[in-house]
Amino acid sequence: MKIIGLLFMITLTVQATLGAEVDYVLVPLDHNDANSVKIKVEYAFVNGFDPDKETIVVLSDALDGCFMNFLPQLDLSKKYNVVYFQGRSKSQEVSQLVNYTGQRNWSNAYKWLNIDQQAKDLAWWRKEVLGDGQVHLIAYPSASGIALHYLSVFPDKVGKMIIINPLLFDLQRNMNFRPFEFLGDVIQELYSLEKWIKFAWYVGLDQPFDDSRRKKLVMQNKVFQFNNWQYLIPDINEDHLNEIAVKVRLFEHSRNYLYDHLSSRSTPKVIRWMNNNSQELWEAYLNNPFEFVGMHYDRLTEFSGKLMMVCSTQNLIINPKTFEGLAEFIPNPTMLYIKDAHALHKLYAQSEWTQVLQSFFGNDVQGQINAFENLQSKGLIH
């Protein structure tokens, strides 16, 4: 019942930021083409823009939108300009151009919606709206890849940055971190891939799963509990999954894991789900390979600002050790390990979440210590 209450409380904040006025800037459809046509990318300031305040940009991409039927309220606009950067993911112009011939051109979809184009949209917006100054960033799981790519290209244009459970499947794979699976257990047969993803996104596991009888009983109890309250969380909308920008992000994530993947090795369910829902892009890629934009992790070492990584230790979507691997490329990161599921619904329901954000962006060391200690007293921090 405690989880049900937390989810209900958070869901009540869904409209907290949606009243902001949406504006747009014109950016090149293809940032790599000097003669490219321009398209609109949208953004929305919360409580307007004050040129005397520093600016925090909140990033959530099309895939984040599949799961984030609630957005945690960020109480930061009194001291900062807070802007929700929607970018080109919802662009009707991109959609029309992809469908220009009457049939979707998936190679062009990737060309115009990949992480490099989206990161350069943010750079273009920053220069048009803010001038040449720095921004601060908050990025949700899938958008963290865009934010890190932006950081690798424009390391001097970011002051502080918070990334939340970043989905970096290439790093998980390259560092041989084992994905979570129900190995040899009949529980896996109870779920379609879609229901499995929903379960893995919102349910945490205190300890790594194995085939022991005790762990199976623990997992069976988790499944039983989830079946009792999962109706409170909307299923992933099929129409949403058919959006072009969602399919591009699913392709990017699954390709990051599957390149040079041996057929003899099993594929994690989360990757199978992403692969299944981006088959159009995979077919286009395999039939006529196009250039794929990867992450240059080595360039992240050039960042001289501050970065905090908020990490779920009970994560079933991506191995939490992946976050430790990323930390090797970031100078002096702050690692906040939270005893919560990937969705972090427990954390977002705490007043300390706002304190974490405020103290980090405000360089308030004592405030950060207090927030961490309070979270620890609530059993949410290691």
N, C-alpha and C positions, 0 to 999 in steps of 0.2 A: 504493500500500500504506500510505503514511503516513496518508491520510484514513481508511482502513479501521481502522487501529489506534486512531486518535483516537475514532472512533465507538464502537468496542468498549469502550474505556476509559470513556467517558462513560456508555454503556448500563449498565455495572456499578453505577452509582450510583443507578439508578432507584428502589431501595427505601430510599434513604438517609433520607428524611423521612417515609415512609409509616407508620412505627410510632408516630407521635405520636397521643395520644388525642384523638378528635374530640368537640367539644362544640357547643352551639348557643345562639343567642339567638332570641327571638321578635321579629319586626319586622312592620310593617304590610305586607300584600300590596300596597297602593297607598299610598305615602307622601303622595300628594296628596289622600287621602280621610281625614278625621278619624275616621270611623266604620269604617274598614277592618278586616277580620278580620286575624288575625296568622298568620304562617307561620314555620317554622324556617329559619334560615340557619346553615350550619355553618362551623366554624373549628377549627384544630388548632395548639396551641402545641408547639414542639419543645423537649423537656426541661423542660416545665412553665413556670409563670409566676412571676416574681419582681417584686414591686411596687417594688423599689428599682432595677430596670433600665429603660432606655429600650426601647421596643418598635418592632420592624421588622415591617411587614406585607408579605407577599409575595402579589402578585396575578397570577393567570393565569386567563383566562376560558375559556368553553366552546370557543371556536375555538382558542385556544392549545393546549388539550388534544388537538385533532385531530393536532397535529404533535409535541408534546412527549412522545414516548414515553420520553424520559428527562428528568429534571430535574437540572440541575447542583447538586451538593451545596454548600450555603451554610454555611460554617463560621463562624457568627456567634453561636451561642447561648451561648457562655461569657460574653460581655459584654452581650448584648442578649436580650430576649424576642423570639423569632422565631415568627411566627404565619403559617400558610398559611390565607388567607381564601378559603373556597370559595363563600361567598355563596349566592345562590338558583339558580345555574345548574343544579345537580343536584337541585333541590327537587321531590320527588314531589308535594307539595301544589300547587305551581304547575301541574305537568303535569296533575293530576287536575282542577283548576279550568278549565284551558284545554279539556280534553276533557269538561267537565261534561255537555253535551247528547248526548254520544256522537260528536260530530264536532268536530274542532279549530277553535276560534275564534281565528284568527290575529291579528285586531285586538286581542283581549285578550292574546294571547301577547306582542305588542309592548308593549302598555300596561304589562304587569307585569314584563317582562324587559329593558326598554331601559336605556341607560347611566345615566339619571337615577335610576331605581329602585335600580340596583346601587350607584351611588355613595352614595346615601342609606342603603342597608343598612350600608355601611362606617361612615358617620357614626353611625348608631344603635348599631352594635356598639361603636364606640370609646367612646361615652358610657356604655353599659351595663357594659362590662368594664373600661375604663381610667379612667373619669371624664371630666373636661373637658380632659385634657392633650393634647399633640401626639403624633402618630405619625410614623414614617419609613416610606417606601414603596419597594418594588421592584416594577416592573411589566413583564411580558413584552409582546411586540408588540401583540397585540389588546387585552389588558387595559390597555395604556397609555392608550387612549382613555377608559376608565372612570376611571383614576387622574387624568388631566388634567381630566376633567369634575369630579371630586371637588375637585381643586385650585382650579378656577375658582369653585366654590360655597363651599368652606371653606378659603380660602387661609391663614388663621391657625391651622389645625389640623394643618398639616404642617410638620415641622422640616426634614427632608432627603428627597430623592426621587431615585431612579434609574429612568429609563425606557429600555427596550431596543428599538431598532428600531421605534419606534411606527408603527402602521399608521394614517396620517392621509391618506386618499385625497382628502378634500375640500381639504386644503391643497395636495397635489400638483397637483390639477386647477386650483384657483383661482390658483396661481402659475405655471401653464403649464409645469410640469416634465414633460418627455417620459418616458412609461413605457418600460420595456425591452420590446422585441419583436424577433423574428427577421424583420426587414424583407426581404421579397422572397427568402427563402431556403427551400429545400426541407426543411431540418431540421425546420421547424415541422410538416410533414406527418407526421413520424414519431411524434408524440406526441398522445395524447388530452389534453383539458384537465387531467384528473386527473394524468396522468404529467408534464405540463408544470409543474403547480404543485409537485409533488414535486421535480422538477429545479430549478426556480427557487428553492425554499426552501433547498436544501442545497448548491447549486453557485454559486460566485462567479465574477465576470468582472473581470479586472484593469483593463480599459479599456472605454469605451463601445463598443457594437457598431455596426458599419456594414456596408455591402455590399461592402467591399473583399475581394479574394481572400484576403489574409492573415488578416483577421478571421474569414472563413468557415472557414478551415482551423483556426484556434484554437478556434472554437466546435465544429467537428466533432470535434476531439480531446477537448473537454470532454464532449461527448455520449458518445463512445466510452468514456472513463474512467468516467462515471456509470453506463453500462450494465453495467460490470464489477463495481461495488460497491453499486449501489442496492438489491440484494436484502437487504442488511443492515438497511435501514430499512423498517419495516412500511408497507405502503400505508395510505392513509387509510381507516379502517373505514366502510363504508357505513351501518352501524347508528348510528355516532357522528354522521355527517352528518345523519341523520334526527332527531336530538335537537332538541327545540323551541328550547332556548337557543342551540344552534349556528346554527340557521337565522335566529334573530333577529339574531345578531351579523353573519352573512353579509349579511343584508338591510341592516343599518345601514351596513356598510362599502361595499356596492355602491351604495346610495342616496346616500351622501356623494359618490360620484364621478359618478353618472348623473343627478342632478337637473338639469333644463334642458339635458340632453345633446343635441347636434344629431345627428340620424340620419345626417348626411353624414360625421360624424367616426367613426373606428374606435374600438372599445372594447378596452382592454387585456385580455389573456387572463386575468389574475388577477381582473379585475372580471367578466368573462364567467363564469368558474367560480363566483364568489360569487353572481352573479345566477341562474345555472342552478340552484344548490343552495338558493335561497331563493324559488323561484317562488311558493310558497303565500302568502308574505307580500306579494310584489309584486302578486299578483292581488287580494288583499284590499285593499291600499293603492290600487291603480288603480281598483277598483270602488267603493270607498267610502273616500276619503282620510281618514286619521287624522293627528293632530298628530305631527310628527316632531321629536325632540329633537336639536338640533345643538350643536356646540361653540362656546362663547363665548371665542374666543382672546384677545380684548381684556382679559378679566378676569384672565388669567394674569399680567398686569403687576402685580397687587396682591400677588403672592407675595413674601415677604421672606426666605424660607429659602434653602436651597441645592439646586440641581438638577444632576444629571449625566445627559447623554444619551450612551448607548453606541450608536454608529452603524457599521453595516457599509458600507464603501465599495465593496464588490463586490456590493451588493444587487441582485437581479433581481426582487424582489417590489414594491418601492416605490423611486422615485428618491431616492438619498441626499441630493440637494439639498433635499428636503422637510424634513430635519432642520435644515438651516440656516435655512429659512423659519420653523420653529417657534421657533428660538433668538431670533428678533426679538421674540418676545412674553415671553421669560423674562429677568428681570434677572440678568446675569452668570452664565450657565450654564457648566458645565464640559462640553466636548465631547470625547469619547473616540472617535477614528476608528480602527476596526479593519479591517485588510486580511483580510477573511473574508467568507464567504457570509452570507445572512440568518440562518441557523440558529446562526451563531457557534460551531460545534462545536470549532473550533481554539482559540478564546479560552477556552471553558469547560473545556478539558482542561489549561489552564495553572494552576500554583499562584498565579501573579500575579493571577488573577481574584479570588481570595479577598483578596489584599492590596489590590486596588483597592477592594473593598467595605469592608474594615476601615478603611483609611485615610480614605475618604470620610466614613463615618459617625462616625469617631473624630476628625475634624479634624486628622489627621496629615499635614501638608503634605509633610514629607520622605519619609514612607512612600509617599505617592502618587507623588512624583517618582521614587522608586526603582522602584516597580511599573511606571510608564510607561517608564522607561529600559530595564528588563528586557524588557518586551514589544517595545520598539523593537529591541533587540539580537536578538530572535527573529524579526524581520521582520513583526511583527503590528501595528505601529502606525506611522502616518505621522509 
